[in-house]
Amino acid sequence: MLWTIAVVLIVLWLLGLVSSTTLGGFIHILLVLAIVVVLLNVIQGRRA
């Protein structure tokens, strides 16, 4: 499930880069959230 959320956030960020919307700050927040989700998934995977 975490991978799905990360992929969706990254896709939304890429769409924001392509469309050059005025929501640039929001798009970068989505990118940061996607990176955090992936890192959490990697950390949890190593614990298991």
CHARMM-style PDB file with segment names, atoms N, HN, CA, C and O in Angstrom:
ATOM      1  N   MET     1       0.821  -1.193   0.000  1.00  0.00      PROA
ATOM      2  CA  MET     1       0.000   0.000   0.000  1.00  0.00      PROA
ATOM      3  C   MET     1       0.865   1.257   0.000  1.00  0.00      PROA
ATOM      4  O   MET     1       0.535   2.236  -0.670  1.00  0.00      PROA
ATOM      5  N   LEU     2       1.966   1.237   0.745  1.00  0.00      PROA
ATOM      6  HN  LEU     2       2.234   0.442   1.289  1.00  0.00      PROA
ATOM      7  CA  LEU     2       2.856   2.399   0.771  1.00  0.00      PROA
ATOM      8  C   LEU     2       3.451   2.670  -0.598  1.00  0.00      PROA
ATOM      9  O   LEU     2       3.602   3.825  -0.997  1.00  0.00      PROA
ATOM     10  N   TRP     3       3.792   1.601  -1.325  1.00  0.00      PROA
ATOM     11  HN  TRP     3       3.669   0.662  -1.001  1.00  0.00      PROA
ATOM     12  CA  TRP     3       4.347   1.803  -2.665  1.00  0.00      PROA
ATOM     13  C   TRP     3       3.322   2.454  -3.581  1.00  0.00      PROA
ATOM     14  O   TRP     3       3.670   3.300  -4.405  1.00  0.00      PROA
ATOM     15  N   THR     4       2.065   2.064  -3.440  1.00  0.00      PROA
ATOM     16  HN  THR     4       1.783   1.376  -2.771  1.00  0.00      PROA
ATOM     17  CA  THR     4       1.006   2.645  -4.265  1.00  0.00      PROA
ATOM     18  C   THR     4       0.870   4.136  -3.995  1.00  0.00      PROA
ATOM     19  O   THR     4       0.754   4.929  -4.929  1.00  0.00      PROA
ATOM     20  N   ILE     5       0.884   4.521  -2.720  1.00  0.00      PROA
ATOM     21  HN  ILE     5       0.979   3.876  -1.962  1.00  0.00      PROA
ATOM     22  CA  ILE     5       0.794   5.935  -2.361  1.00  0.00      PROA
ATOM     23  C   ILE     5       1.991   6.696  -2.909  1.00  0.00      PROA
ATOM     24  O   ILE     5       1.838   7.793  -3.446  1.00  0.00      PROA
ATOM     25  N   ALA     6       3.179   6.124  -2.779  1.00  0.00      PROA
ATOM     26  HN  ALA     6       3.304   5.232  -2.343  1.00  0.00      PROA
ATOM     27  CA  ALA     6       4.386   6.782  -3.273  1.00  0.00      PROA
ATOM     28  C   ALA     6       4.322   6.979  -4.781  1.00  0.00      PROA
ATOM     29  O   ALA     6       4.670   8.049  -5.281  1.00  0.00      PROA
ATOM     30  N   VAL     7       3.886   5.969  -5.504  1.00  0.00      PROA
ATOM     31  HN  VAL     7       3.603   5.099  -5.098  1.00  0.00      PROA
ATOM     32  CA  VAL     7       3.798   6.073  -6.960  1.00  0.00      PROA
ATOM     33  C   VAL     7       2.787   7.142  -7.363  1.00  0.00      PROA
ATOM     34  O   VAL     7       3.041   7.928  -8.276  1.00  0.00      PROA
ATOM     35  N   VAL     8       1.639   7.171  -6.681  1.00  0.00      PROA
ATOM     36  HN  VAL     8       1.432   6.533  -5.939  1.00  0.00      PROA
ATOM     37  CA  VAL     8       0.619   8.175  -7.002  1.00  0.00      PROA
ATOM     38  C   VAL     8       1.159   9.582  -6.752  1.00  0.00      PROA
ATOM     39  O   VAL     8       0.948  10.480  -7.567  1.00  0.00      PROA
ATOM     40  N   LEU     9       1.845   9.776  -5.648  1.00  0.00      PROA
ATOM     41  HN  LEU     9       2.017   9.046  -4.986  1.00  0.00      PROA
ATOM     42  CA  LEU     9       2.390  11.096  -5.337  1.00  0.00      PROA
ATOM     43  C   LEU     9       3.445  11.514  -6.353  1.00  0.00      PROA
ATOM     44  O   LEU     9       3.483  12.674  -6.764  1.00  0.00      PROA
ATOM     45  N   ILE    10       4.293  10.591  -6.756  1.00  0.00      PROA
ATOM     46  HN  ILE    10       4.262   9.649  -6.422  1.00  0.00      PROA
ATOM     47  CA  ILE    10       5.326  10.915  -7.748  1.00  0.00      PROA
ATOM     48  C   ILE    10       4.701  11.246  -9.094  1.00  0.00      PROA
ATOM     49  O   ILE    10       5.152  12.165  -9.778  1.00  0.00      PROA
ATOM     50  N   VAL    11       3.665  10.505  -9.482  1.00  0.00      PROA
ATOM     51  HN  VAL    11       3.299   9.758  -8.927  1.00  0.00      PROA
ATOM     52  CA  VAL    11       2.980  10.788 -10.748  1.00  0.00      PROA
ATOM     53  C   VAL    11       2.340  12.172 -10.701  1.00  0.00      PROA
ATOM     54  O   VAL    11       2.426  12.930 -11.667  1.00  0.00      PROA
ATOM     55  N   LEU    12       1.701  12.503  -9.585  1.00  0.00      PROA
ATOM     56  HN  LEU    12       1.631  11.888  -8.799  1.00  0.00      PROA
ATOM     57  CA  LEU    12       1.093  13.831  -9.453  1.00  0.00      PROA
ATOM     58  C   LEU    12       2.148  14.931  -9.532  1.00  0.00      PROA
ATOM     59  O   LEU    12       1.915  15.980 -10.132  1.00  0.00      PROA
ATOM     60  N   TRP    13       3.307  14.687  -8.925  1.00  0.00      PROA
ATOM     61  HN  TRP    13       3.496  13.835  -8.437  1.00  0.00      PROA
ATOM     62  CA  TRP    13       4.389  15.657  -8.984  1.00  0.00      PROA
ATOM     63  C   TRP    13       4.882  15.847 -10.414  1.00  0.00      PROA
ATOM     64  O   TRP    13       5.098  16.975 -10.856  1.00  0.00      PROA
ATOM     65  N   LEU    14       5.057  14.752 -11.128  1.00  0.00      PROA
ATOM     66  HN  LEU    14       4.882  13.835 -10.769  1.00  0.00      PROA
ATOM     67  CA  LEU    14       5.506  14.844 -12.520  1.00  0.00      PROA
ATOM     68  C   LEU    14       4.470  15.560 -13.376  1.00  0.00      PROA
ATOM     69  O   LEU    14       4.832  16.354 -14.244  1.00  0.00      PROA
ATOM     70  N   LEU    15       3.194  15.294 -13.146  1.00  0.00      PROA
ATOM     71  HN  LEU    15       2.900  14.649 -12.440  1.00  0.00      PROA
ATOM     72  CA  LEU    15       2.145  15.999 -13.882  1.00  0.00      PROA
ATOM     73  C   LEU    15       2.196  17.499 -13.580  1.00  0.00      PROA
ATOM     74  O   LEU    15       1.958  18.324 -14.463  1.00  0.00      PROA
ATOM     75  N   GLY    16       2.500  17.836 -12.361  1.00  0.00      PROA
ATOM     76  HN  GLY    16       2.693  17.166 -11.644  1.00  0.00      PROA
ATOM     77  CA  GLY    16       2.627  19.243 -11.988  1.00  0.00      PROA
ATOM     78  C   GLY    16       3.797  19.910 -12.696  1.00  0.00      PROA
ATOM     79  O   GLY    16       3.706  21.073 -13.089  1.00  0.00      PROA
ATOM     80  N   LEU    17       4.893  19.183 -12.860  1.00  0.00      PROA
ATOM     81  HN  LEU    17       4.967  18.238 -12.540  1.00  0.00      PROA
ATOM     82  CA  LEU    17       6.039  19.742 -13.584  1.00  0.00      PROA
ATOM     83  C   LEU    17       5.701  19.965 -15.048  1.00  0.00      PROA
ATOM     84  O   LEU    17       6.100  20.970 -15.637  1.00  0.00      PROA
ATOM     85  N   VAL    18       4.969  19.032 -15.632  1.00  0.00      PROA
ATOM     86  HN  VAL    18       4.645  18.216 -15.154  1.00  0.00      PROA
ATOM     87  CA  VAL    18       4.631  19.132 -17.050  1.00  0.00      PROA
ATOM     88  C   VAL    18       3.628  20.258 -17.290  1.00  0.00      PROA
ATOM     89  O   VAL    18       3.752  21.005 -18.260  1.00  0.00      PROA
ATOM     90  N   SER    19       2.652  20.376 -16.423  1.00  0.00      PROA
ATOM     91  HN  SER    19       2.551  19.769 -15.635  1.00  0.00      PROA
ATOM     92  CA  SER    19       1.589  21.361 -16.642  1.00  0.00      PROA
ATOM     93  C   SER    19       1.977  22.758 -16.171  1.00  0.00      PROA
ATOM     94  O   SER    19       1.323  23.730 -16.549  1.00  0.00      PROA
ATOM     95  N   SER    20       3.018  22.883 -15.359  1.00  0.00      PROA
ATOM     96  HN  SER    20       3.549  22.093 -15.052  1.00  0.00      PROA
ATOM     97  CA  SER    20       3.480  24.181 -14.837  1.00  0.00      PROA
ATOM     98  C   SER    20       2.350  24.954 -14.175  1.00  0.00      PROA
ATOM     99  O   SER    20       2.130  26.129 -14.470  1.00  0.00      PROA
ATOM    100  N   THR    21       1.654  24.301 -13.297  1.00  0.00      PROA
ATOM    101  HN  THR    21       1.833  23.347 -13.057  1.00  0.00      PROA
ATOM    102  CA  THR    21       0.550  24.960 -12.607  1.00  0.00      PROA
ATOM    103  C   THR    21       1.073  25.934 -11.564  1.00  0.00      PROA
ATOM    104  O   THR    21       2.268  25.962 -11.270  1.00  0.00      PROA
ATOM    105  N   THR    22       0.174  26.730 -11.011  1.00  0.00      PROA
ATOM    106  HN  THR    22      -0.797  26.708 -11.250  1.00  0.00      PROA
ATOM    107  CA  THR    22       0.555  27.685  -9.977  1.00  0.00      PROA
ATOM    108  C   THR    22       0.695  27.016  -8.618  1.00  0.00      PROA
ATOM    109  O   THR    22       1.065  27.668  -7.642  1.00  0.00      PROA
ATOM    110  N   LEU    23       0.405  25.736  -8.547  1.00  0.00      PROA
ATOM    111  HN  LEU    23       0.104  25.207  -9.341  1.00  0.00      PROA
ATOM    112  CA  LEU    23       0.509  25.006  -7.290  1.00  0.00      PROA
ATOM    113  C   LEU    23       1.892  24.382  -7.122  1.00  0.00      PROA
ATOM    114  O   LEU    23       2.011  23.260  -6.629  1.00  0.00      PROA
ATOM    115  N   GLY    24       2.924  25.092  -7.525  1.00  0.00      PROA
ATOM    116  HN  GLY    24       2.828  26.003  -7.926  1.00  0.00      PROA
ATOM    117  CA  GLY    24       4.286  24.559  -7.476  1.00  0.00      PROA
ATOM    118  C   GLY    24       4.696  24.116  -6.093  1.00  0.00      PROA
ATOM    119  O   GLY    24       5.297  23.053  -5.937  1.00  0.00      PROA
ATOM    120  N   GLY    25       4.379  24.917  -5.077  1.00  0.00      PROA
ATOM    121  HN  GLY    25       3.891  25.781  -5.204  1.00  0.00      PROA
ATOM    122  CA  GLY    25       4.721  24.563  -3.706  1.00  0.00      PROA
ATOM    123  C   GLY    25       4.031  23.285  -3.272  1.00  0.00      PROA
ATOM    124  O   GLY    25       4.634  22.435  -2.618  1.00  0.00      PROA
ATOM    125  N   PHE    26       2.760  23.150  -3.639  1.00  0.00      PROA
ATOM    126  HN  PHE    26       2.270  23.840  -4.170  1.00  0.00      PROA
ATOM    127  CA  PHE    26       1.998  21.950  -3.280  1.00  0.00      PROA
ATOM    128  C   PHE    26       2.576  20.719  -3.950  1.00  0.00      PROA
ATOM    129  O   PHE    26       2.647  19.651  -3.342  1.00  0.00      PROA
ATOM    130  N   ILE    27       2.990  20.864  -5.203  1.00  0.00      PROA
ATOM    131  HN  ILE    27       2.932  21.732  -5.697  1.00  0.00      PROA
ATOM    132  CA  ILE    27       3.556  19.737  -5.936  1.00  0.00      PROA
ATOM    133  C   ILE    27       4.852  19.269  -5.269  1.00  0.00      PROA
ATOM    134  O   ILE    27       5.101  18.068  -5.166  1.00  0.00      PROA
ATOM    135  N   HSD    28       5.672  20.218  -4.817  1.00  0.00      PROA
ATOM    136  HN  HSD    28       5.469  21.193  -4.901  1.00  0.00      PROA
ATOM    137  CA  HSD    28       6.925  19.825  -4.180  1.00  0.00      PROA
ATOM    138  C   HSD    28       6.678  19.192  -2.817  1.00  0.00      PROA
ATOM    139  O   HSD    28       7.442  18.328  -2.386  1.00  0.00      PROA
ATOM    140  N   ILE    29       5.621  19.613  -2.139  1.00  0.00      PROA
ATOM    141  HN  ILE    29       5.000  20.315  -2.489  1.00  0.00      PROA
ATOM    142  CA  ILE    29       5.251  18.959  -0.882  1.00  0.00      PROA
ATOM    143  C   ILE    29       4.863  17.507  -1.157  1.00  0.00      PROA
ATOM    144  O   ILE    29       5.207  16.613  -0.383  1.00  0.00      PROA
ATOM    145  N   LEU    30       4.149  17.273  -2.258  1.00  0.00      PROA
ATOM    146  HN  LEU    30       3.870  17.999  -2.887  1.00  0.00      PROA
ATOM    147  CA  LEU    30       3.790  15.901  -2.625  1.00  0.00      PROA
ATOM    148  C   LEU    30       5.046  15.070  -2.889  1.00  0.00      PROA
ATOM    149  O   LEU    30       5.111  13.901  -2.507  1.00  0.00      PROA
ATOM    150  N   LEU    31       6.035  15.667  -3.537  1.00  0.00      PROA
ATOM    151  HN  LEU    31       5.982  16.616  -3.847  1.00  0.00      PROA
ATOM    152  CA  LEU    31       7.281  14.950  -3.798  1.00  0.00      PROA
ATOM    153  C   LEU    31       7.961  14.567  -2.492  1.00  0.00      PROA
ATOM    154  O   LEU    31       8.411  13.432  -2.335  1.00  0.00      PROA
ATOM    155  N   VAL    32       8.037  15.496  -1.566  1.00  0.00      PROA
ATOM    156  HN  VAL    32       7.672  16.418  -1.694  1.00  0.00      PROA
ATOM    157  CA  VAL    32       8.659  15.207  -0.273  1.00  0.00      PROA
ATOM    158  C   VAL    32       7.897  14.102   0.443  1.00  0.00      PROA
ATOM    159  O   VAL    32       8.509  13.208   1.029  1.00  0.00      PROA
ATOM    160  N   LEU    33       6.574  14.152   0.402  1.00  0.00      PROA
ATOM    161  HN  LEU    33       6.077  14.878  -0.074  1.00  0.00      PROA
ATOM    162  CA  LEU    33       5.777  13.101   1.038  1.00  0.00      PROA
ATOM    163  C   LEU    33       6.033  11.739   0.391  1.00  0.00      PROA
ATOM    164  O   LEU    33       6.102  10.722   1.081  1.00  0.00      PROA
ATOM    165  N   ALA    34       6.172  11.726  -0.927  1.00  0.00      PROA
ATOM    166  HN  ALA    34       6.115  12.552  -1.487  1.00  0.00      PROA
ATOM    167  CA  ALA    34       6.444  10.467  -1.624  1.00  0.00      PROA
ATOM    168  C   ALA    34       7.788   9.892  -1.193  1.00  0.00      PROA
ATOM    169  O   ALA    34       7.907   8.689  -0.963  1.00  0.00      PROA
ATOM    170  N   ILE    35       8.792  10.746  -1.083  1.00  0.00      PROA
ATOM    171  HN  ILE    35       8.694  11.724  -1.270  1.00  0.00      PROA
ATOM    172  CA  ILE    35      10.122  10.287  -0.659  1.00  0.00      PROA
ATOM    173  C   ILE    35      10.063   9.747   0.769  1.00  0.00      PROA
ATOM    174  O   ILE    35      10.659   8.711   1.067  1.00  0.00      PROA
ATOM    175  N   VAL    36       9.348  10.443   1.651  1.00  0.00      PROA
ATOM    176  HN  VAL    36       8.864  11.284   1.409  1.00  0.00      PROA
ATOM    177  CA  VAL    36       9.227   9.992   3.038  1.00  0.00      PROA
ATOM    178  C   VAL    36       8.540   8.634   3.099  1.00  0.00      PROA
ATOM    179  O   VAL    36       8.958   7.759   3.857  1.00  0.00      PROA
ATOM    180  N   VAL    37       7.490   8.455   2.307  1.00  0.00      PROA
ATOM    181  HN  VAL    37       7.150   9.166   1.691  1.00  0.00      PROA
ATOM    182  CA  VAL    37       6.776   7.175   2.305  1.00  0.00      PROA
ATOM    183  C   VAL    37       7.692   6.047   1.843  1.00  0.00      PROA
ATOM    184  O   VAL    37       7.691   4.965   2.429  1.00  0.00      PROA
ATOM    185  N   VAL    38       8.468   6.294   0.800  1.00  0.00      PROA
ATOM    186  HN  VAL    38       8.469   7.174   0.323  1.00  0.00      PROA
ATOM    187  CA  VAL    38       9.388   5.262   0.308  1.00  0.00      PROA
ATOM    188  C   VAL    38      10.445   4.944   1.363  1.00  0.00      PROA
ATOM    189  O   VAL    38      10.759   3.776   1.590  1.00  0.00      PROA
ATOM    190  N   LEU    39      10.994   5.966   2.006  1.00  0.00      PROA
ATOM    191  HN  LEU    39      10.739   6.915   1.822  1.00  0.00      PROA
ATOM    192  CA  LEU    39      11.998   5.722   3.039  1.00  0.00      PROA
ATOM    193  C   LEU    39      11.411   4.943   4.212  1.00  0.00      PROA
ATOM    194  O   LEU    39      12.062   4.039   4.736  1.00  0.00      PROA
ATOM    195  N   LEU    40      10.214   5.274   4.624  1.00  0.00      PROA
ATOM    196  HN  LEU    40       9.686   6.008   4.198  1.00  0.00      PROA
ATOM    197  CA  LEU    40       9.570   4.518   5.709  1.00  0.00      PROA
ATOM    198  C   LEU    40       9.375   3.061   5.311  1.00  0.00      PROA
ATOM    199  O   LEU    40       9.561   2.156   6.124  1.00  0.00      PROA
ATOM    200  N   ASN    41       9.001   2.843   4.063  1.00  0.00      PROA
ATOM    201  HN  ASN    41       8.850   3.579   3.403  1.00  0.00      PROA
ATOM    202  CA  ASN    41       8.795   1.475   3.606  1.00  0.00      PROA
ATOM    203  C   ASN    41      10.118   0.704   3.610  1.00  0.00      PROA
ATOM    204  O   ASN    41      10.145  -0.468   3.986  1.00  0.00      PROA
ATOM    205  N   VAL    42      11.192   1.334   3.205  1.00  0.00      PROA
ATOM    206  HN  VAL    42      11.170   2.286   2.899  1.00  0.00      PROA
ATOM    207  CA  VAL    42      12.504   0.679   3.202  1.00  0.00      PROA
ATOM    208  C   VAL    42      12.941   0.362   4.627  1.00  0.00      PROA
ATOM    209  O   VAL    42      13.436  -0.731   4.898  1.00  0.00      PROA
ATOM    210  N   ILE    43      12.759   1.311   5.532  1.00  0.00      PROA
ATOM    211  HN  ILE    43      12.356   2.199   5.312  1.00  0.00      PROA
ATOM    212  CA  ILE    43      13.147   1.101   6.925  1.00  0.00      PROA
ATOM    213  C   ILE    43      12.328  -0.026   7.537  1.00  0.00      PROA
ATOM    214  O   ILE    43      12.879  -0.887   8.222  1.00  0.00      PROA
ATOM    215  N   GLN    44      11.025  -0.032   7.302  1.00  0.00      PROA
ATOM    216  HN  GLN    44      10.577   0.668   6.745  1.00  0.00      PROA
ATOM    217  CA  GLN    44      10.179  -1.086   7.866  1.00  0.00      PROA
ATOM    218  C   GLN    44      10.503  -2.433   7.247  1.00  0.00      PROA
ATOM    219  O   GLN    44      10.400  -3.461   7.918  1.00  0.00      PROA
ATOM    220  N   GLY    45      10.891  -2.447   5.991  1.00  0.00      PROA
ATOM    221  HN  GLY    45      10.975  -1.612   5.447  1.00  0.00      PROA
ATOM    222  CA  GLY    45      11.253  -3.692   5.334  1.00  0.00      PROA
ATOM    223  C   GLY    45      12.506  -4.293   5.921  1.00  0.00      PROA
ATOM    224  O   GLY    45      12.632  -5.515   5.999  1.00  0.00      PROA
ATOM    225  N   ARG    46      13.437  -3.450   6.335  1.00  0.00      PROA
ATOM    226  HN  ARG    46      13.335  -2.458   6.271  1.00  0.00      PROA
ATOM    227  CA  ARG    46      14.682  -3.969   6.917  1.00  0.00      PROA
ATOM    228  C   ARG    46      14.460  -4.504   8.309  1.00  0.00      PROA
ATOM    229  O   ARG    46      15.152  -5.430   8.731  1.00  0.00      PROA
ATOM    230  N   ARG    47      13.511  -3.943   9.034  1.00  0.00      PROA
ATOM    231  HN  ARG    47      12.948  -3.191   8.692  1.00  0.00      PROA
ATOM    232  CA  ARG    47      13.217  -4.441  10.383  1.00  0.00      PROA
ATOM    233  C   ARG    47      12.572  -5.818  10.348  1.00  0.00      PROA
ATOM    234  O   ARG    47      12.823  -6.643  11.227  1.00  0.00      PROA
ATOM    235  N   ALA    48      11.765  -6.065   9.365  1.00  0.00      PROA
ATOM    236  HN  ALA    48      11.561  -5.395   8.652  1.00  0.00      PROA
ATOM    237  CA  ALA    48      10.990  -7.303   9.320  1.00  0.00      PROA
ATOM    238  C   ALA    48      11.847  -8.522   9.109  1.00  0.00      PROA
ATOM    239  OT1 ALA    48      11.330  -9.637   9.050  1.00  0.00      PROA
TER     240      ALA     48
END
